[in-house]
Amino acid sequence: MSEEFDFADKGNKIIYETEAKGLNPGLIVLLVVVGLLLIFLVGNYVLYTYAQKTLPPRKKKPVSKKKMKRERLKQGVSAPGE
């Protein structure tokens, strides 16, 4: 029978000192969360660049006649018919 434990007697308490085996569960959760976040961000960037290349540019909203008249008056050009 091999001795795997080092016994340290301190009063009434017996402390078993062993080496940690495997990875810390908190570290595994952290790595998984960071990995998923990284995949999400890289995927968004790839989709954004693909959309910029393939989709046509957005159409501008039509300007109302009232706003066009106002802009012309600001520039000093009289509206036709006045």
C-alpha positions in Angstrom: 0.0 0.0 0.0 1.6 3.3 -1.1 1.5 6.4 1.0 -0.3 9.1 -1.0 -1.1 11.4 1.9 1.1 13.5 4.0 -0.4 13.7 7.5 -0.1 16.9 9.5 -1.5 16.7 13.0 -2.5 20.1 14.4 -4.5 19.7 17.6 -7.6 17.6 16.9 -7.7 18.3 13.2 -6.0 16.0 10.6 -5.2 17.8 7.4 -4.7 15.7 4.3 -2.3 17.4 1.8 -2.7 16.1 -1.7 -1.7 17.5 -5.1 -4.5 18.9 -7.2 -5.3 16.6 -10.1 -7.0 17.9 -13.2 -8.1 21.4 -14.0 -9.9 23.8 -11.7 -13.7 23.7 -12.6 -13.8 27.5 -12.4 -11.1 27.8 -15.0 -13.0 25.4 -17.3 -16.1 27.5 -17.1 -14.1 30.7 -17.7 -12.4 29.2 -20.8 -15.8 28.0 -22.2 -17.4 31.4 -21.7 -14.5 33.3 -23.2 -14.4 30.8 -26.1 -18.1 31.3 -26.9 -17.8 35.1 -26.7 -14.8 35.0 -29.0 -16.7 32.8 -31.5 -19.7 35.1 -31.4 -17.6 38.2 -32.0 -15.6 36.7 -34.9 -18.8 35.4 -36.4 -20.4 38.8 -36.3 -17.4 40.4 -37.9 -17.4 37.8 -40.7 -21.1 38.3 -41.4 -20.7 42.1 -41.3 -17.9 42.0 -43.9 -19.8 39.6 -46.1 -22.9 41.8 -45.9 -20.9 44.9 -46.8 -19.6 43.1 -50.0 -22.8 41.5 -51.2 -25.8 43.6 -50.1 -26.7 46.7 -52.1 -26.4 50.1 -50.3 -29.6 51.3 -48.6 -32.0 53.6 -50.4 -32.4 57.0 -49.0 -35.8 58.0 -47.7 -37.6 60.4 -50.1 -37.6 64.0 -49.0 -41.0 65.6 -48.7 -42.0 68.6 -50.8 -42.4 70.7 -47.7 -38.8 70.0 -46.6 -37.5 70.7 -50.1 -39.3 74.0 -50.2 -37.8 74.9 -46.8 -34.3 74.0 -48.0 -34.6 76.1 -51.1 -35.8 79.1 -49.1 -32.8 78.8 -46.8 -30.5 78.8 -49.8 -32.2 81.8 -51.2 -33.7 80.1 -54.3 -37.4 80.9 -54.6 -39.7 77.9 -55.1 -41.2 77.5 -58.5 -44.7 79.0 -58.9 -44.2 81.7 -56.3 
